[in-house]
Amino acid sequence: MLWPLILWLVVPWLYCVLWESSKVRATPGKLVFSLIVVDKEGKRLGFLHASGRYWIKAISFVIAHIIYIVVAFTAKKQGLHDLCTNTFVVNKKELQHMSSNCPSLQ
């Protein structure tokens, strides 16, 4: 009984959170498209911050698929989980360009 719980809850959680809170700041799928996950200041997420983002995403996806529908109606194209945790999925090159123009983002 414990193995299905580990496989369906713990492994995906650790996969997303460890990648998104690492120096890489994204899962391999996001990296393919040069996307990274950052906080409202453009900085890397901590483990707990990334965990909160993941669980909000997982719970809201199960309850209703509004998590992705919200993206179409928000100015900064944030999902419900991003709105709740003040995070953004941004293009890595654009963030680097913004950082070089604005020292406070570094």
All heavy atoms as an XYZ file, in Angstrom:
857
protein
N       0.812     -1.201      0.000
C       0.000      0.000      0.000
C       0.854      1.264      0.000
O       0.418      2.287     -0.470
C      -0.926      0.013      1.222
C      -1.997     -1.043      1.234
S      -3.547     -0.535      0.499
C      -3.978      0.904      1.377
N       2.044      1.198      0.542
C       2.884      2.382      0.632
C       3.541      2.742     -0.702
O       3.718      3.919     -1.011
C       3.957      2.160      1.708
C       4.793      3.370      2.083
C       3.910      4.509      2.567
C       5.791      2.987      3.164
N       3.874      1.762     -1.507
C       4.552      2.027     -2.779
C       3.729      2.860     -3.748
O       4.268      3.786     -4.368
C       5.016      0.722     -3.426
C       6.227      0.191     -2.731
C       6.290     -0.909     -1.937
C       7.526      0.778     -2.713
N       7.551     -1.051     -1.431
C       8.341     -0.030     -1.892
C       8.087      1.897     -3.301
C       9.675      0.257     -1.668
C       9.425      2.178     -3.068
C      10.194      1.348     -2.251
N       2.429      2.564     -3.917
C       1.652      3.445     -4.808
C       1.624      4.899     -4.319
O       1.696      5.827     -5.121
C       0.246      2.843     -4.792
C       0.466      1.414     -4.431
C       1.645      1.412     -3.495
N       1.549      5.092     -3.014
C       1.562      6.432     -2.453
C       2.876      7.137     -2.783
O       2.893      8.297     -3.204
C       1.348      6.378     -0.941
C       1.353      7.722     -0.223
C       0.136      8.546     -0.638
C       1.374      7.529      1.277
N       3.964      6.434     -2.625
C       5.277      6.999     -2.927
C       5.392      7.313     -4.418
O       5.827      8.398     -4.801
C       6.402      6.041     -2.476
C       6.451      5.987     -0.947
C       7.758      6.471     -3.051
C       7.365      4.926     -0.387
N       4.957      6.379     -5.246
C       5.086      6.579     -6.684
C       4.201      7.701     -7.211
O       4.605      8.454     -8.087
C       4.776      5.279     -7.428
C       5.816      4.178     -7.268
C       5.346      2.900     -7.938
C       7.151      4.612     -7.854
N       2.993      7.824     -6.695
C       2.043      8.795     -7.236
C       2.069     10.155     -6.550
O       1.601     11.134     -7.133
C       0.626      8.227     -7.205
C       0.481      7.112     -8.194
C       0.504      5.771     -7.919
C       0.343      7.218     -9.602
N       0.392      5.056     -9.073
C       0.285      5.917    -10.137
C       0.276      8.294    -10.480
C       0.147      5.671    -11.489
C       0.135      8.035    -11.832
C       0.073      6.740    -12.321
N       2.616     10.239     -5.356
C       2.654     11.524     -4.646
C       4.065     12.051     -4.419
O       4.371     13.183     -4.749
C       1.933     11.403     -3.297
C       0.424     11.193     -3.341
C      -0.126     11.026     -1.945
C      -0.260     12.346     -4.045
N       4.898     11.243     -3.846
C       6.217     11.706     -3.416
C       7.185     11.900     -4.584
O       7.864     12.931     -4.663
C       6.809     10.745     -2.362
C       8.215     11.161     -1.971
C       5.909     10.696     -1.139
N       7.242     10.949     -5.501
C       8.208     11.041     -6.603
C       7.947     12.261     -7.496
O       8.872     13.043     -7.761
C       8.257      9.725     -7.418
C       9.088      9.883     -8.676
C       8.808      8.593     -6.549
N       6.705     12.489     -7.964
C       6.484     13.697     -8.789
C       6.749     15.000     -8.024
O       7.290     15.957     -8.590
C       5.005     13.606     -9.187
C       4.640     12.188     -8.989
C       5.515     11.671     -7.897
N       6.370     15.022     -6.747
C       6.620     16.208     -5.923
C       8.116     16.495     -5.833
O       8.561     17.614     -6.086
C       5.998     16.011     -4.538
C       6.496     16.958     -3.504
C       6.334     18.308     -3.473
C       7.261     16.624     -2.349
N       6.943     18.837     -2.350
C       7.520     17.818     -1.651
C       7.743     15.426     -1.832
C       8.243     17.848     -0.463
C       8.458     15.456     -0.660
C       8.703     16.656      0.016
N       8.901     15.484     -5.478
C      10.345     15.685     -5.363
C      10.971     16.052     -6.700
O      11.864     16.901     -6.768
C      11.019     14.445     -4.773
C      10.832     14.245     -3.279
C      11.455     12.924     -2.840
C      11.418     15.402     -2.481
N      10.521     15.419     -7.757
C      11.032     15.709     -9.098
C      10.873     17.200     -9.410
O      11.840     17.885     -9.746
C      10.297     14.857    -10.127
C      10.610     15.211    -11.561
C      11.775     14.753    -12.168
C       9.759     16.005    -12.313
C      12.076     15.069    -13.484
C      10.041     16.332    -13.623
C      11.199     15.854    -14.201
O      11.488     16.175    -15.502
N       9.661     17.707     -9.300
C       9.397     19.120     -9.627
C      10.098     20.071     -8.667
O      10.742     21.032     -9.090
C       7.893     19.392     -9.609
S       7.043     18.680    -11.015
N       9.971     19.809     -7.394
C      10.499     20.734     -6.391
C      12.028     20.772     -6.403
O      12.622     21.853     -6.334
C       9.952     20.374     -4.991
C      10.652     21.162     -3.915
C       8.460     20.628     -4.946
N      12.656     19.632     -6.511
C      14.120     19.622     -6.509
C      14.690     20.307     -7.750
O      15.688     21.025     -7.663
C      14.655     18.199     -6.371
C      14.420     17.565     -4.998
C      14.864     16.103     -5.001
C      15.133     18.338     -3.900
N      14.069     20.116     -8.894
C      14.528     20.788    -10.100
C      14.267     22.293    -10.025
O      15.133     23.098    -10.341
C      13.845     20.221    -11.347
C      14.496     18.999    -11.888
C      14.085     17.704    -11.725
C      15.692     18.929    -12.674
N      14.942     16.846    -12.364
C      15.937     17.574    -12.958
C      16.561     19.888    -13.169
C      17.020     17.155    -13.717
C      17.646     19.462    -13.930
C      17.866     18.109    -14.191
N      13.035     22.679     -9.640
C      12.667     24.092     -9.666
C      13.334     24.912     -8.564
O      13.486     26.116     -8.705
C      11.144     24.249     -9.623
C      10.499     23.778    -10.906
C       8.999     23.866    -10.913
O       8.392     24.204     -9.872
O       8.407     23.575    -11.967
N      13.749     24.274     -7.483
C      14.445     25.006     -6.421
C      15.965     24.894     -6.547
O      16.694     25.463     -5.740
C      13.987     24.513     -5.040
O      14.362     23.166     -4.838
N      16.431     24.202     -7.573
C      17.872     24.063     -7.792
C      18.411     25.300     -8.519
O      17.662     26.205     -8.879
C      18.156     22.818     -8.634
O      17.746     23.029     -9.973
N      19.692     25.314     -8.760
C      20.302     26.421     -9.506
C      19.779     26.488    -10.931
O      19.780     27.542    -11.551
C      21.822     26.282     -9.514
C      22.450     26.551     -8.175
C      23.955     26.459     -8.244
C      24.540     26.712     -6.868
N      25.998     26.630     -6.870
N      19.298     25.377    -11.446
C      18.761     25.308    -12.803
C      17.420     26.040    -12.897
O      17.095     26.628    -13.911
C      18.604     23.831    -13.242
C      17.987     23.720    -14.612
C      19.939     23.130    -13.209
N      16.611     25.996    -11.821
C      15.331     26.694    -11.685
C      14.227     26.199    -12.620
O      13.265     26.916    -12.876
C      15.494     28.203    -11.856
C      16.414     28.818    -10.840
C      16.389     30.298    -10.893
N      17.211     30.794    -11.985
C      17.419     32.069    -12.229
N      16.864     32.980    -11.481
N      18.180     32.451    -13.220
N      14.346     24.989    -13.127
C      13.314     24.469    -14.021
C      13.456     22.966    -14.170
O      14.535     22.408    -13.981
C      13.431     25.115    -15.395
N      12.349     22.332    -14.521
C      12.392     20.913    -14.859
C      12.994     20.786    -16.257
O      13.022     21.759    -17.016
C      10.976     20.309    -14.844
O      10.165     21.032    -15.777
C      10.356     20.343    -13.462
N      13.466     19.609    -16.634
C      14.042     19.445    -17.975
C      13.084     19.862    -19.099
O      13.519     20.427    -20.102
C      14.372     17.953    -18.040
C      14.668     17.593    -16.615
C      13.675     18.405    -15.815
N      11.803     19.614    -18.927
C      10.832     20.021    -19.947
C      10.783     21.523    -20.146
O      10.684     22.015    -21.271
N      10.849     22.272    -19.058
C      10.874     23.737    -19.163
C      12.191     24.195    -19.786
O      12.224     25.144    -20.567
C      10.676     24.374    -17.791
C       9.261     24.309    -17.268
C       9.152     25.037    -15.932
C       7.768     24.880    -15.349
N       7.542     23.565    -14.748
N      13.280     23.546    -19.431
C      14.589     23.933    -19.953
C      14.670     23.800    -21.471
O      15.354     24.589    -22.125
C      15.694     23.094    -19.303
C      15.986     23.412    -17.846
C      16.984     22.421    -17.280
C      16.486     24.834    -17.683
N      13.983     22.821    -22.027
C      13.969     22.648    -23.480
C      13.477     23.923    -24.166
O      13.945     24.288    -25.239
C      13.087     21.436    -23.875
C      12.816     21.394    -25.360
C      13.732     20.140    -23.417
N      12.545     24.607    -23.525
C      11.981     25.835    -24.082
C      12.583     27.102    -23.445
O      12.032     28.193    -23.587
C      10.461     25.834    -23.905
C       9.799     24.727    -24.670
C       9.414     23.563    -24.025
C       9.599     24.835    -26.036
C       8.814     22.535    -24.723
C       9.005     23.814    -26.745
C       8.609     22.656    -26.097
N      13.704     26.951    -22.754
C      14.403     28.053    -22.081
C      13.523     28.780    -21.076
O      13.593     29.993    -20.919
C      14.951     29.065    -23.102
O      15.921     28.460    -23.905
N      12.677     28.031    -20.378
C      11.809     28.600    -19.361
C      12.340     28.265    -17.978
O      12.876     27.171    -17.764
C      10.386     28.059    -19.505
C       9.689     28.348    -20.825
C       8.355     27.618    -20.873
C       9.498     29.837    -21.015
N      12.201     29.199    -17.046
C      12.586     28.952    -15.661
C      11.493     29.483    -14.739
O      10.684     30.318    -15.141
C      13.943     29.600    -15.314
C      13.922     31.112    -15.563
C      15.074     28.937    -16.075
C      15.163     31.836    -15.070
N      11.479     29.008    -13.506
C      10.519     29.447    -12.499
C      11.242     30.352    -11.514
O      12.284     29.980    -10.979
C       9.897     28.238    -11.761
C       8.881     28.706    -10.741
C       9.275     27.267    -12.742
N      10.688     31.547    -11.320
C      11.312     32.523    -10.417
C      10.259     33.123     -9.496
O       9.063     33.035     -9.764
C      12.026     33.648    -11.201
C      13.170     33.096    -12.029
C      11.053     34.408    -12.086
N      10.718     33.763     -8.423
C       9.784     34.470     -7.546
C       9.539     35.868     -8.106
O      10.033     36.224     -9.187
C      10.290     34.498     -6.101
C      11.539     35.345     -5.899
O      11.995     36.027     -6.848
O      12.065     35.337     -4.780
N       8.799     36.676     -7.382
C       8.418     38.002     -7.894
C       9.611     38.939     -8.074
O       9.511     39.937     -8.774
C       7.376     38.643     -6.989
C       7.851     38.933     -5.590
C       6.746     39.493     -4.738
C       7.241     39.660     -3.315
N       6.176     40.111     -2.445
N      10.743     38.612     -7.480
C      11.952     39.417     -7.624
C      12.914     38.836     -8.660
O      14.026     39.312     -8.817
C      12.644     39.551     -6.272
C      11.797     40.283     -5.245
C      12.378     40.220     -3.854
O      13.375     39.499     -3.632
O      11.822     40.896     -2.976
N      12.496     37.768     -9.333
C      13.342     37.137    -10.335
C      14.382     36.199     -9.769
O      15.314     35.803    -10.457
N      14.214     35.815     -8.514
C      15.191     34.954     -7.841
C      14.712     33.496     -7.815
O      13.546     33.201     -8.010
C      15.435     35.450     -6.424
C      16.055     36.823     -6.384
C      16.301     37.284     -4.979
C      16.898     38.678     -4.991
N      17.016     39.215     -3.651
N      15.647     32.624     -7.491
C      15.368     31.193     -7.403
C      14.425     30.912     -6.244
O      14.494     31.547     -5.194
C      16.690     30.453     -7.196
C      16.559     28.964     -7.058
C      17.910     28.290     -7.074
N      18.812     28.770     -6.063
C      19.404     27.979     -5.167
N      19.190     26.697     -5.164
N      20.229     28.503     -4.282
N      13.540     29.932     -6.422
C      12.621     29.526     -5.362
C      13.352     28.665     -4.342
O      14.225     27.873     -4.700
C      11.462     28.701     -5.921
C      10.596     29.316     -7.010
C       9.466     28.347     -7.356
C      10.050     30.643     -6.599
N      12.957     28.787     -3.092
C      13.452     27.886     -2.061
C      12.652     26.590     -2.111
O      11.614     26.496     -2.782
N      13.113     25.589     -1.398
C      12.451     24.280     -1.405
C      10.993     24.390     -0.949
O      10.101     23.831     -1.586
C      13.218     23.299     -0.516
C      12.643     21.918     -0.513
C      12.963     21.032     -1.529
C      11.781     21.504      0.484
C      12.431     19.747     -1.548
C      11.241     20.225      0.474
C      11.567     19.351     -0.540
N      10.738     25.112      0.137
C       9.364     25.234      0.642
C       8.481     26.045     -0.304
O       7.306     25.721     -0.497
C       9.362     25.857      2.039
C       9.959     24.986      3.136
C       9.975     25.747      4.455
C       9.198     23.681      3.286
N       9.032     27.073     -0.899
C       8.283     27.884     -1.856
C       7.898     27.033     -3.073
O       6.751     27.059     -3.535
C       9.134     29.078     -2.279
C       8.361     30.188     -2.907
N       8.905     31.417     -3.124
C       7.095     30.280     -3.381
C       8.031     32.211     -3.696
N       6.916     31.533     -3.869
N       8.844     26.267     -3.584
C       8.574     25.382     -4.724
C       7.580     24.282     -4.335
O       6.730     23.891     -5.137
C       9.878     24.772     -5.239
N       7.666     23.812     -3.099
C       6.716     22.788     -2.622
C       5.302     23.348     -2.570
O       4.350     22.685     -2.997
C       7.111     22.287     -1.228
O       8.275     21.524     -1.297
N       5.151     24.554     -2.046
C       3.836     25.178     -2.002
C       3.262     25.342     -3.393
O       2.088     25.063     -3.646
N       4.090     25.783     -4.328
C       3.664     25.949     -5.717
C       3.202     24.612     -6.290
O       2.172     24.519     -6.957
C       4.819     26.518     -6.543
C       4.490     26.764     -7.988
C       5.716     27.345     -8.726
N       5.381     27.692    -10.092
C       5.416     26.831    -11.107
N       5.782     25.580    -10.915
N       5.083     27.225    -12.324
N       3.986     23.562     -6.044
C       3.637     22.238     -6.569
C       2.305     21.737     -6.009
O       1.449     21.268     -6.761
C       4.741     21.216     -6.257
C       4.334     19.834     -6.695
C       4.491     19.450     -8.015
C       3.752     18.931     -5.810
C       4.086     18.200     -8.436
C       3.339     17.689     -6.227
C       3.506     17.322     -7.547
O       3.085     16.084     -7.973
N       2.116     21.809     -4.689
C       0.907     21.257     -4.073
C      -0.335     22.064     -4.434
O      -1.408     21.497     -4.609
C       1.075     21.094     -2.568
C       1.998     19.954     -2.275
C       3.239     20.025     -1.724
C       1.781     18.569     -2.575
N       3.803     18.773     -1.665
C       2.929     17.854     -2.179
C       0.730     17.863     -3.165
C       3.051     16.478     -2.341
C       0.847     16.490     -3.317
C       1.997     15.806     -2.907
N      -0.201     23.365     -4.583
C      -1.348     24.157     -5.048
C      -1.714     23.728     -6.465
O      -2.884     23.563     -6.804
C      -1.052     25.666     -4.970
C      -1.000     26.103     -3.512
C      -2.109     26.469     -5.731
C      -0.485     27.504     -3.301
N      -0.698     23.512     -7.303
C      -0.931     23.070     -8.672
C      -1.600     21.692     -8.681
O      -2.584     21.484     -9.394
C       0.396     23.022     -9.433
C       0.269     22.547    -10.860
C       1.549     22.698    -11.674
C       2.786     22.192    -11.032
N       3.960     22.207    -11.922
N      -1.102     20.773     -7.890
C      -1.649     19.413     -7.867
C      -3.084     19.383     -7.347
O      -3.955     18.731     -7.941
C      -0.755     18.518     -7.007
N      -3.339     20.075     -6.255
C      -4.678     20.070     -5.660
C      -5.687     20.764     -6.570
O      -6.782     20.256     -6.794
C      -4.653     20.710     -4.255
C      -3.869     19.804     -3.306
C      -6.059     20.973     -3.744
C      -3.491     20.452     -1.990
N      -5.325     21.920     -7.118
C      -6.279     22.626     -7.974
C      -6.515     21.878     -9.283
O      -7.595     21.963     -9.860
C      -5.824     24.056     -8.239
O      -4.597     24.078     -8.899
N      -5.541     21.118     -9.753
C      -5.743     20.320    -10.963
C      -6.744     19.202    -10.706
O      -7.586     18.911    -11.550
C      -4.420     19.742    -11.464
C      -4.552     19.005    -12.754
C      -4.650     19.704    -13.946
C      -4.592     17.626    -12.786
C      -4.781     19.038    -15.154
C      -4.723     16.948    -13.979
C      -4.812     17.653    -15.172
N      -6.667     18.597     -9.538
C      -7.587     17.509     -9.194
C      -9.004     18.034     -8.994
O      -9.973     17.444     -9.467
C      -7.099     16.768     -7.922
C      -8.158     15.821     -7.404
C      -5.807     16.026     -8.207
N      -9.133     19.159     -8.303
C     -10.452     19.716     -8.005
C     -11.133     20.212     -9.277
O     -12.270     19.883     -9.554
C     -10.343     20.842     -6.961
C      -9.889     20.249     -5.634
C     -11.667     21.573     -6.812
C      -9.555     21.272     -4.582
N     -10.451     21.024    -10.007
C     -10.994     21.568    -11.252
C      -9.826     21.985    -12.119
O      -8.810     22.459    -11.614
C     -11.887     22.757    -10.961
N      -9.965     21.848    -13.366
C      -8.860     22.143    -14.271
C      -8.685     23.643    -14.512
O      -8.111     24.052    -15.510
C      -9.057     21.402    -15.594
C      -9.075     19.925    -15.425
N      -7.943     19.208    -15.125
C     -10.084     19.033    -15.459
C      -8.252     17.926    -15.008
N      -9.560     17.796    -15.204
N      -9.127     24.457    -13.546
C      -9.014     25.902    -13.680
C      -7.581     26.387    -13.613
O      -7.290     27.511    -14.006
C      -9.841     26.648    -12.603
C      -9.346     26.298    -11.201
C     -11.310     26.386    -12.773
C      -9.916     27.187    -10.123
N      -6.703     25.541    -13.147
C      -5.309     25.939    -12.976
C      -4.702     26.503    -14.250
O      -3.967     27.479    -14.222
C      -4.489     24.752    -12.449
C      -3.088     25.171    -12.125
C      -4.459     23.622    -13.425
C      -2.320     24.123    -11.381
N      -5.044     25.924    -15.385
C      -4.476     26.375    -16.651
C      -5.400     27.330    -17.397
O      -4.941     28.117    -18.206
C      -4.123     25.180    -17.528
C      -3.104     24.291    -16.854
C      -3.438     23.028    -16.397
C      -1.805     24.742    -16.634
C      -2.509     22.233    -15.755
C      -0.878     23.955    -15.987
C      -1.230     22.697    -15.562
O      -0.318     21.911    -14.921
N      -6.684     27.288    -17.126
C      -7.634     28.199    -17.768
C      -7.358     29.633    -17.321
O      -7.468     30.572    -18.105
C      -9.091     27.781    -17.451
C      -9.367     26.408    -18.063
C     -10.074     28.818    -17.946
C     -10.681     25.805    -17.630
N      -6.960     29.801    -16.078
C      -6.676     31.120    -15.512
C      -5.591     31.838    -16.306
O      -5.617     33.059    -16.453
C      -6.263     30.983    -14.027
C      -5.761     32.280    -13.453
C      -7.421     30.456    -13.213
N      -4.648     31.099    -16.867
C      -3.529     31.679    -17.614
C      -4.018     32.593    -18.738
O      -3.452     33.656    -18.978
C      -2.618     30.566    -18.187
C      -1.563     31.128    -19.108
C      -1.983     29.779    -17.050
N      -5.074     32.206    -19.393
C      -5.589     32.987    -20.517
C      -6.130     34.350    -20.099
O      -6.208     35.263    -20.918
C      -6.685     32.198    -21.234
N      -6.487     34.499    -18.833
C      -7.140     35.724    -18.383
C      -6.297     36.595    -17.451
O      -6.782     37.592    -16.941
C      -8.467     35.372    -17.692
C      -9.397     34.621    -18.596
C      -9.537     33.255    -18.468
C     -10.104     35.290    -19.586
C     -10.392     32.562    -19.316
C     -10.956     34.609    -20.430
C     -11.101     33.234    -20.296
N      -5.039     36.241    -17.238
C      -4.193     37.062    -16.372
C      -3.184     37.829    -17.223
O      -2.708     37.337    -18.245
C      -3.437     36.211    -15.331
O      -2.627     35.249    -16.000
C      -4.400     35.521    -14.386
N      -2.868     39.033    -16.791
C      -1.978     39.912    -17.559
C      -0.585     39.315    -17.752
O       0.017     39.456    -18.801
C      -1.873     41.270    -16.869
N      -0.077     38.649    -16.733
C       1.279     38.108    -16.802
C       1.292     36.618    -17.095
O       2.296     35.940    -16.908
C       2.029     38.407    -15.506
C       2.215     39.905    -15.308
C       2.978     40.208    -14.057
C       3.111     41.707    -13.899
N       3.751     42.065    -12.648
N       0.145     36.087    -17.553
C       0.007     34.680    -17.959
C       0.417     33.718    -16.848
O       1.174     32.781    -17.061
C       0.799     34.397    -19.243
C       0.386     35.265    -20.404
C      -1.077     35.088    -20.717
C      -1.533     36.001    -21.838
N      -2.959     36.256    -21.787
N      -0.097     33.964    -15.648
C       0.192     33.111    -14.503
C      -0.940     32.114    -14.289
O      -2.112     32.459    -14.424
C       0.333     33.952    -13.232
C       1.532     34.859    -13.217
C       1.490     35.777    -12.029
O       0.785     36.771    -12.058
N       2.237     35.440    -10.994
N      -0.571     30.896    -13.912
C      -1.557     29.908    -13.510
C      -1.996     30.175    -12.080
O      -1.400     31.007    -11.377
N      -3.019     29.493    -11.634
C      -3.521     29.665    -10.272
C      -2.413     29.438     -9.252
O      -2.281     30.179     -8.280
C      -4.694     28.714    -10.027
C      -5.391     28.823     -8.684
C      -6.021     30.201     -8.534
C      -6.454     27.750     -8.566
N      -1.605     28.411     -9.467
C      -0.509     28.106     -8.539
C       0.530     29.223     -8.518
O       1.128     29.491     -7.486
C       0.123     26.761     -8.888
C       0.595     26.654    -10.304
N      -0.262     26.707    -11.381
C       1.827     26.498    -10.827
C       0.422     26.577    -12.494
N       1.697     26.458    -12.188
N       0.751     29.882     -9.652
C       1.692     30.999     -9.686
C       1.116     32.224     -8.977
O       1.832     32.931     -8.273
C       2.042     31.362    -11.134
C       2.878     30.297    -11.811
O       3.797     29.766    -11.158
O       2.617     29.995    -12.984
N      -0.172     32.478     -9.162
C      -0.810     33.604     -8.477
C      -0.753     33.436     -6.960
O      -0.471     34.385     -6.232
C      -2.265     33.750     -8.932
C      -2.468     34.245    -10.360
C      -3.929     34.086    -10.766
C      -2.019     35.677    -10.498
N      -1.019     32.232     -6.485
C      -1.032     31.971     -5.038
C       0.355     32.044     -4.409
O       0.481     32.347     -3.228
C      -1.643     30.602     -4.757
S      -3.398     30.502     -5.097
N       1.386     31.763     -5.182
C       2.738     31.715     -4.611
C       3.646     32.842     -5.101
O       4.846     32.833     -4.823
C       3.407     30.352     -4.917
O       3.461     30.164     -6.337
C       2.666     29.212     -4.262
N       3.079     33.808     -5.828
C       3.871     34.931     -6.368
C       5.073     34.448     -7.167
O       6.204     34.882     -6.949
C       4.331     35.876     -5.260
C       3.237     36.780     -4.790
O       2.393     37.186     -5.584
N       3.227     37.093     -3.515
N       4.836     33.516     -8.092
C       5.907     33.017     -8.942
C       5.558     33.270    -10.398
O       4.408     33.532    -10.751
C       6.151     31.514     -8.720
O       4.947     30.790     -8.983
C       6.634     31.227     -7.313
N       6.583     33.163    -11.246
C       6.419     33.371    -12.671
C       7.229     32.330    -13.424
O       8.314     31.956    -12.984
C       6.938     34.762    -13.086
C       6.244     35.891    -12.385
C       6.734     36.381    -11.185
C       5.107     36.455    -12.927
C       6.103     37.427    -10.534
C       4.459     37.495    -12.270
C       4.957     37.975    -11.077
N       6.732     31.910    -14.560
C       7.504     31.092    -15.483
C       7.914     32.052    -16.586
O       7.069     32.611    -17.278
C       6.677     29.912    -16.041
C       7.494     29.129    -17.053
C       6.225     29.004    -14.907
N       9.218     32.271    -16.698
C       9.724     33.276    -17.630
C      10.767     32.670    -18.552
O      11.369     31.639    -18.253
C      10.347     34.478    -16.877
C       9.313     35.188    -16.041
C      11.520     34.045    -16.024
N      10.992     33.342    -19.667
C      12.040     32.940    -20.582
C      13.381     33.322    -19.961
O      13.578     34.466    -19.555
C      11.849     33.639    -21.934
C      12.841     33.166    -22.961
O      14.031     33.471    -22.858
N      12.365     32.425    -23.925
N      14.273     32.375    -19.890
C      15.567     32.576    -19.239
C      16.354     33.717    -19.882
O      16.966     34.536    -19.197
C      16.368     31.283    -19.307
C      17.656     31.276    -18.549
C      18.308     29.913    -18.618
C      19.576     29.873    -17.806
N      20.180     28.544    -17.836
N      16.322     33.804    -21.200
C      17.071     34.854    -21.898
C      16.497     36.236    -21.605
O      17.236     37.194    -21.443
C      17.083     34.568    -23.397
C      17.856     33.318    -23.745
C      17.687     32.941    -25.192
C      18.347     31.583    -25.418
N      17.975     30.981    -26.675
N      15.181     36.327    -21.524
C      14.557     37.614    -21.207
C      14.903     38.054    -19.781
O      15.144     39.230    -19.536
C      13.044     37.529    -21.374
C      12.591     37.453    -22.811
C      11.090     37.348    -22.945
O      10.363     37.754    -22.014
O      10.640     36.852    -23.981
N      14.923     37.104    -18.849
C      15.281     37.432    -17.469
C      16.723     37.907    -17.382
O      17.032     38.872    -16.688
C      15.055     36.236    -16.545
C      15.337     36.498    -15.076
C      14.318     37.500    -14.514
C      15.297     35.217    -14.279
N      17.621     37.247    -18.113
C      19.021     37.666    -18.113
C      19.166     39.061    -18.707
O      19.920     39.878    -18.212
C      19.876     36.669    -18.896
C      20.054     35.355    -18.186
C      20.719     34.303    -19.060
O      20.759     34.415    -20.271
N      21.218     33.257    -18.420
N      18.394     39.346    -19.753
C      18.436     40.671    -20.375
C      17.927     41.731    -19.394
O      18.516     42.795    -19.253
C      17.600     40.679    -21.652
C      17.528     42.018    -22.317
N      18.608     42.590    -22.946
C      16.503     42.894    -22.439
C      18.256     43.760    -23.421
N      16.987     43.973    -23.132
N      16.838     41.422    -18.705
C      16.280     42.352    -17.722
C      17.243     42.546    -16.563
O      17.400     43.649    -16.054
C      14.928     41.846    -17.212
C      13.826     41.990    -18.224
S      12.244     41.244    -17.763
C      12.133     41.490    -16.023
N      17.902     41.485    -16.133
C      18.850     41.558    -15.015
C      20.029     42.444    -15.354
O      20.540     43.174    -14.503
C      19.348     40.170    -14.645
O      18.311     39.386    -14.150
N      20.488     42.376    -16.586
C      21.643     43.196    -16.975
C      21.259     44.674    -17.036
O      22.084     45.543    -16.813
C      22.204     42.734    -18.304
O      21.266     42.935    -19.346
N      19.985     44.959    -17.306
C      19.512     46.350    -17.350
C      19.070     46.887    -16.000
O      18.986     48.079    -15.800
C      18.358     46.489    -18.346
C      18.817     46.281    -19.765
O      19.992     46.464    -20.083
N      17.913     45.876    -20.628
N      18.762     45.971    -15.071
C      18.259     46.376    -13.750
C      19.027     45.599    -12.680
O      18.687     44.455    -12.391
C      16.762     46.108    -13.647
S      16.046     46.620    -12.093
N      20.040     46.174    -12.064
C      20.880     45.469    -11.085
C      20.105     44.902     -9.890
O      20.559     43.966     -9.255
C      21.869     46.531    -10.626
C      21.854     47.569    -11.688
C      20.493     47.526    -12.296
N      18.948     45.427     -9.561
C      18.202     44.934     -8.396
C      17.674     43.524     -8.594
O      17.320     42.843     -7.649
C      17.043     45.867     -8.054
O      16.100     45.870     -9.104
N      17.604     43.019     -9.848
C      17.131     41.672    -10.114
C      18.224     40.635     -9.997
O      17.987     39.459    -10.084
C      16.514     41.585    -11.531
C      15.184     42.290    -11.716
C      14.753     42.198    -13.186
C      14.118     41.731    -10.821
N      19.449     41.038     -9.829
C      20.547     40.077     -9.773
C      20.707     39.476     -8.414
O      20.336     39.922     -7.426
C      21.855     40.735    -10.210
C      21.806     41.126    -11.677
C      23.056     41.838    -12.121
O      23.839     42.340    -11.320
N      23.247     41.891    -13.418
